[in-house]
Amino acid sequence: MKKKRSMVHYSVLLMLALCLGLTACGDKDEPASSQTSGGDSAASGDTIKVGILHSLSGTMSISEVSVKDSEMMAIDEINAKGGVLGKKLVPVVEDGASDWPTFAEKARKLLSEDKVATVFGGWTSASRKAMLPVFEELNGLLWYPVQYEGLEQSPNIFYTGATTNQQIVPAVSWLLENRGKKFYLLGSDYVFPRTANKIIKEQLKAEGGELVGEEYTPLGHTDYSTIITKIKEAKPDVVFNTLNGDSNVAFFKQLKDAGITSADLTTLSVSVAEEEIRGIGADVLAGHLAAWNYYQTTDTPANKTFVENYKKKYGDDRVTADPIEAGYDAVYLWAAAVEKAGSTDVDKVKEAAKGLEWDAPEGKVKIDGDTQHLYKTVRIGEVEPSGQFKELWNSGEPVKPDPYLKSFTWAASLSSGN
C-alpha cells in the first residue's frame, strides 16, 4: 500500500513538472502565439524585447551592418517618443555571420530563450529560408527587409523589401525597351540569383529578349577574369547582375581594369545600393544601373528627415540605401501594428497589420493583408560620380505585391503559388 501511494505521489509530481515546463496547463485550444515568444510574455514590466539578426561579420557584413544600424535608429526614435504600448523597446542583437545555419540557430535562440516579441533581420534568401521553418514552428514573427526572388509567402514573415514584380520584372522590361535585347546573367550561387534568373529567362522568352550567357560564383568569390572574358565574347547588351556581398567589389573593379566601362556595357544590379557603392568606389560604378524602391536621393519630406537623422547618428560619411530604409520601415510598421492590436501577440499583430499605411522615406507604403508584402514604388537609377543615384524611371505609384507572379501569363509554369 505504501509503495502504491509513493507511485501516485511520483505521478503527481511528474505531471506538475510537465505543466511547469510548458509554462501553464491551460486550455488545449489556447492559441499557439500565447505559448511562444510571440505572445504578450515578450512584454515584461516596462520593456519589450525585440530581436535584431544580421550578418555583422563575413562576406555579407558589407551590406547588413548598416541595416542593423537603421533598425537600431528606429528603435531609439520610437523609445524617445514613449515606446510601444508605453513600454521601452530593448533590442537583442545577434550575428548571423553570413552563415545560413547560424541564422536558424540564432533565430531559435531569440524566440525560445530571449523570448523576443519579433525579429528584424536577414539579407540573403538563403538566410531567410533557413529561418522560415523556425519562425513557423515557434509562431514567431520575422520582418525581412531586402528585395528577393518571390515565389514565397509565409504567415510568419512580413516582407518589407520588394518582391519580383516590384523590382526585377519591371527592370527587365525597361532594359529591353531602352538598352537592348541580349542579356548575360551573372549571379552568386544560391537561391536568390538562381530563382531570379529562372524568372528572367521566362520573361525574356515572352518579351523578345535573348539569353547569351549565364554564370554563377560562390558567395565571397573574387576572381572574375574568366567570366569577364566570356562576357566580352558573348557581346551582350546588358549584364543583369545578381551577385551579392563583397563579390561585387571584385567584379566591378576587374570589369573596369579590363577596360569595360558603363559606356561600353550596361550593367544593372539588384543588390548594389549606396552602401555597396561606398565599398566599391563611385569612380568604378559611375554610369552603371540599379533597380530599387528607394534611393538616398528620393524626394520626399520623410526621406529628408530620415537621411539627416541617419547621418547625425552615424556620421556625415554614411549613406542610406534601399534595404537600410526597408529595415527602418519594418520597425515602425511593427510598432504601429502592435499599437493597433494593443498587444505583442503574433496573431493579433498580424491581423492589425493588414492594410496598414505609412509615409515612409521611399513614399507611401501599405501592407497587403493577403501576402504580408508591401505596396512599393519601383525605381531605376544610374550611379553618379558622387556615389548617389540619378533616378531614370519610376512606376508612378506603389505597385501591388505579386510574389507568385500570378498576373503574368508567362510566369504560369514557374510556380503553382498558393
C-alpha positions in Angstrom: 0.0 0.0 0.0 2.9 2.3 0.9 4.5 1.5 -2.4 1.3 2.3 -4.3 0.9 5.7 -2.5 4.6 6.5 -3.5 3.9 5.8 -7.1 0.8 8.1 -7.1 2.8 10.8 -5.4 5.6 10.4 -8.1 3.0 10.6 -10.9 1.5 13.9 -9.4 5.0 15.4 -9.2 5.7 14.4 -12.8 2.5 16.0 -14.1 3.3 19.1 -12.1 6.8 19.3 -13.6 5.5 18.8 -17.1 2.9 21.6 -16.6 5.5 24.0 -15.3 7.8 23.1 -18.2 5.1 24.1 -20.6 4.6 27.4 -18.7 0.9 26.6 -18.0 -1.5 23.8 -18.0 -4.1 25.9 -19.9 -6.8 25.1 -22.3 -5.6 22.8 -25.0 -7.3 25.2 -27.5 -5.2 28.2 -26.3 -3.7 30.0 -29.4 -0.1 28.9 -30.1 1.1 32.5 -30.1 0.4 32.9 -26.4 2.6 30.0 -25.6 5.6 31.1 -27.6 8.0 34.0 -27.9 5.4 36.0 -29.9 2.9 36.3 -27.0 2.5 39.1 -24.6 5.0 37.3 -22.4 7.6 39.1 -24.6 6.5 42.3 -22.9 7.5 42.2 -19.3 7.3 45.1 -16.9 8.2 48.4 -18.7 10.1 46.8 -21.6 9.5 44.8 -24.8 12.4 42.7 -26.2 12.9 42.6 -30.0 15.5 40.7 -31.9 18.0 42.1 -34.5 19.6 39.4 -36.6 22.0 40.3 -39.3 25.5 39.3 -40.6 27.8 41.5 -38.6 30.8 39.5 -39.9 31.6 37.6 -43.0 31.0 38.3 -46.7 27.5 39.8 -46.2 28.6 42.3 -43.5 29.4 44.9 -46.2 25.6 45.1 -46.7 23.9 44.0 -43.4 25.7 46.1 -40.7 24.0 49.3 -42.0 20.6 47.7 -42.0 21.1 46.8 -38.3 22.1 50.4 -37.7 18.9 51.7 -39.3 16.7 49.3 -37.2 18.5 50.4 -34.0 17.9 54.0 -35.0 14.2 53.4 -35.4 14.1 51.7 -32.0 15.8 54.7 -30.4 13.4 57.1 -32.1 10.4 55.1 -31.0 11.7 54.9 -27.4 12.3 58.7 -27.4 8.6 59.1 -28.3 7.4 56.9 -25.4 8.0 53.4 -26.8 5.3 50.9 -27.8 2.2 50.5 -25.6 4.1 52.7 -23.2 7.0 50.3 -22.9 10.6 50.7 -23.9 11.9 48.5 -26.8 15.0 46.6 -25.8 17.0 45.2 -28.8 18.7 41.8 -28.5 21.4 41.8 -31.3 22.8 38.6 -32.8 25.3 38.0 -35.6 24.2 35.6 -38.4 27.9 35.7 -39.5 27.0 35.2 -43.2 26.2 31.5 -42.4 22.7 30.2 -43.1 22.7 27.5 -40.3 23.8 30.2 -37.9 20.8 32.3 -38.8 18.5 29.5 -38.0 20.3 28.8 -34.7 20.2 32.5 -33.7 16.6 32.8 -34.6 15.7 29.9 -32.4 17.7 31.4 -29.5 15.9 34.8 -29.9 12.5 33.2 -29.9 13.0 30.4 -27.4 15.5 31.8 -24.9 15.3 35.6 -25.2 11.5 35.5 -25.8 11.6 38.4 -28.1 8.3 39.8 -29.5 9.5 39.9 -33.0 12.8 39.8 -35.1 14.1 42.2 -37.7 16.7 40.6 -39.9 18.2 38.6 -42.7 19.5 39.7 -46.1 20.1 36.7 -48.4 17.3 34.4 -49.4 19.4 31.5 -48.0 19.3 33.1 -44.6 15.6 33.8 -44.8 14.8 30.3 -45.9 16.9 28.9 -43.1 15.0 30.9 -40.6 11.5 30.4 -42.0 10.8 27.0 -40.6 12.0 28.1 -37.1 9.5 31.1 -37.1 6.7 28.9 -38.4 7.4 26.2 -35.8 7.6 28.6 -32.9 5.0 31.0 -34.3 7.5 33.9 -34.2 7.4 36.9 -36.4 10.2 37.9 -38.8 10.4 41.3 -40.6 12.6 40.7 -43.7 13.9 44.0 -45.2 15.5 43.0 -48.6 14.2 42.6 -52.1 14.1 38.9 -53.1 13.1 36.5 -55.8 9.4 36.0 -54.8 7.6 32.6 -55.1 7.2 32.6 -51.3 4.7 33.6 -48.7 4.8 32.7 -45.0 2.3 33.6 -42.3 5.2 34.3 -40.0 7.1 36.7 -42.3 6.5 40.3 -43.3 8.4 41.2 -46.4 9.3 45.0 -46.5 11.7 44.8 -49.4 10.5 44.3 -53.0 9.2 41.1 -54.4 9.9 40.2 -58.1 7.1 42.3 -59.7 8.4 45.4 -57.8 12.0 45.2 -59.0 13.3 42.5 -61.3 10.4 42.2 -63.7 9.9 45.9 -64.4 13.7 46.3 -64.6 13.9 43.6 -67.3 11.1 45.3 -69.3 12.8 48.7 -69.0 16.1 47.3 -70.2 14.5 45.5 -73.2 12.9 48.8 -74.2 15.9 51.1 -73.5 19.2 49.2 -73.6 18.9 46.1 -75.8 17.7 42.5 -76.2 20.8 40.4 -75.4 21.2 39.5 -71.7 24.0 38.0 -69.8 23.0 36.7 -66.3 25.6 36.8 -63.6 24.9 35.8 -60.0 26.1 34.4 -56.7 25.4 30.6 -56.4 22.5 30.4 -54.1 18.7 30.5 -54.1 18.0 34.2 -54.9 20.1 34.6 -58.1 19.2 31.2 -59.4 15.4 31.7 -58.9 15.6 35.3 -60.1 17.3 34.2 -63.3 14.8 31.4 -63.8 12.1 34.1 -63.8 14.2 36.4 -66.1 14.7 33.7 -68.7 10.9 33.1 -68.9 10.4 36.8 -69.2 13.0 37.2 -71.9 11.2 34.5 -74.0 7.9 36.2 -73.6 9.1 39.8 -74.3 11.6 39.1 -77.1 14.8 39.1 -75.3 17.8 36.7 -75.8 19.9 34.9 -73.3 23.6 35.0 -74.3 25.3 33.7 -71.1 24.7 32.7 -67.6 27.2 32.2 -64.8 27.2 31.7 -61.0 30.0 32.1 -58.5 30.2 31.2 -54.8 29.5 34.0 -52.2 32.8 35.7 -51.5 34.3 34.8 -54.9 36.9 37.3 -56.0 38.3 36.2 -59.4 36.2 37.3 -62.3 38.8 37.4 -65.1 37.5 34.3 -66.8 33.9 35.4 -66.6 34.7 38.9 -67.9 36.4 37.2 -70.9 33.2 35.2 -71.5 31.2 38.4 -71.3 33.4 40.1 -73.9 33.0 37.1 -76.2 29.2 36.9 -75.8 28.7 40.7 -76.6 25.6 41.2 -74.5 23.7 44.5 -74.5 23.0 44.0 -70.7 24.6 42.2 -67.8 21.9 41.6 -65.3 23.8 41.3 -62.0 22.6 39.3 -59.0 25.9 39.0 -57.3 25.7 39.6 -53.5 28.1 40.8 -50.8 31.7 41.7 -51.4 31.9 39.7 -54.7 30.5 42.9 -56.3 33.7 44.7 -55.3 35.9 42.3 -57.1 33.6 42.0 -60.2 33.2 45.8 -60.9 36.9 46.6 -60.2 38.0 43.9 -62.5 35.5 44.9 -65.1 37.0 48.4 -65.1 40.5 47.0 -65.2 39.5 45.1 -68.3 38.7 48.4 -69.9 34.9 47.9 -69.9 33.0 51.0 -68.7 29.3 51.7 -68.4 29.5 53.4 -71.8 30.6 50.1 -73.3 28.2 47.8 -71.5 25.0 48.3 -69.5 25.2 46.5 -66.1 22.1 46.6 -63.9 22.3 45.3 -60.4 19.6 44.4 -57.8 21.9 44.1 -54.8 24.2 47.1 -55.3 23.0 50.2 -53.5 24.6 53.3 -52.0 26.2 51.3 -49.2 27.9 49.0 -51.6 29.0 51.9 -53.8 30.9 53.2 -50.8 32.8 49.9 -50.7 33.4 49.5 -54.4 34.0 53.1 -55.3 31.8 55.6 -57.2 34.6 56.0 -59.8 34.2 52.3 -60.6 30.4 52.3 -60.7 29.6 55.6 -62.3 27.1 55.1 -65.1 26.0 51.6 -64.1 22.4 51.0 -63.2 20.4 49.5 -60.3 16.8 48.8 -59.6 15.3 49.6 -56.2 12.3 51.2 -54.5 14.3 53.8 -52.6 17.5 55.9 -53.1 19.1 58.4 -50.7 18.1 61.0 -53.4 14.4 60.0 -53.3 12.5 63.3 -52.9 10.0 63.0 -50.1 9.7 65.1 -46.8 10.1 61.9 -44.8 13.3 61.0 -46.6 14.9 64.3 -45.9 14.3 63.8 -42.2 15.5 60.2 -42.4 18.7 61.0 -44.1 19.5 63.9 -41.8 18.9 61.7 -38.7 20.9 58.8 -40.0 23.9 60.9 -40.8 23.6 62.8 -37.5 23.6 59.5 -35.6 26.3 57.6 -37.6 28.4 60.2 -39.4 28.2 62.5 -42.4 30.1 60.0 -44.5 27.4 57.4 -44.0 24.8 56.8 -46.7 21.3 55.4 -46.7 20.1 52.7 -49.2 17.0 50.7 -50.0 17.5 47.8 -47.5 18.5 50.3 -44.9 15.3 52.1 -45.4 13.2 48.9 -45.6 14.7 47.8 -42.2 13.8 51.2 -40.7 10.2 50.9 -42.2 9.8 47.4 -40.7 10.4 48.6 -37.1 7.8 51.4 -37.5 5.3 49.2 -39.2 5.6 46.5 -36.5 5.2 49.2 -33.8 2.1 50.6 -35.5 0.6 47.1 -35.7 1.3 46.4 -32.0 -0.3 49.8 -31.0 -3.3 49.0 -33.1 -3.6 45.5 -31.7 -3.0 46.6 -28.1 -0.7 43.6 -27.8 2.5 41.9 -29.0 0.7 38.6 -29.6 1.8 37.4 -33.0 -1.7 36.6 -34.3 -3.2 39.9 -33.1 -0.3 41.8 -34.6 -0.7 40.1 -38.0 -4.4 40.9 -38.0 -3.8 44.5 -37.1 -1.1 44.9 -39.7 -3.5 44.2 -42.6 -3.8 47.3 -44.8 -1.6 49.5 -42.5 -0.2 52.5 -44.4 2.8 54.6 -43.6 4.5 57.6 -45.1 7.9 56.0 -45.4 11.1 57.7 -46.6 10.5 56.0 -50.0 6.9 57.3 -50.2 3.6 55.8 -49.1 3.7 52.1 -48.4 0.9 49.7 -47.4 0.9 46.2 -46.0 -1.0 43.8 -48.3 -3.0 41.7 -45.9 -3.1 38.7 -48.3 0.6 38.4 -48.8 2.2 40.3 -45.9 4.3 42.2 -48.6 4.3 46.0 -49.1 2.9 48.0 -51.9 6.1 49.8 -53.2 7.1 52.2 -55.9 9.6 50.8 -58.4 12.7 52.9 -59.4 15.6 52.5 -61.8 18.6 54.7 -61.1 22.1 55.4 -62.6 25.1 55.8 -60.3 26.6 59.3 -60.4 30.2 60.2 -59.7 29.1 61.4 -56.3 28.1 57.9 -55.3 24.4 58.7 -55.4 21.7 57.7 -57.8 20.0 59.7 -60.5 16.5 58.3 -61.0 15.9 57.4 -64.6 12.4 55.9 -64.2 9.7 55.1 -61.7 6.4 53.3 -61.7 4.5 56.5 -60.7 2.6 54.8 -57.9 3.1 52.0 -55.4 2.8 48.6 -57.1 0.7 45.8 -55.5 2.9 42.9 -54.5 2.6 39.7 -56.6 5.1 37.3 -55.1 3.9 34.4 -57.3 3.6 36.5 -60.4 0.0 35.4 -60.9 -0.7 38.5 -63.0 1.9 37.4 -65.7 0.8 34.7 -68.1 4.4 33.9 -69.0 5.1 33.0 -65.3 2.5 30.3 -65.0 5.0 27.5 -65.3 7.3 28.9 -62.5 5.1 28.1 -59.6 1.6 27.0 -58.8 1.6 29.6 -56.0 -0.7 29.3 -53.0 
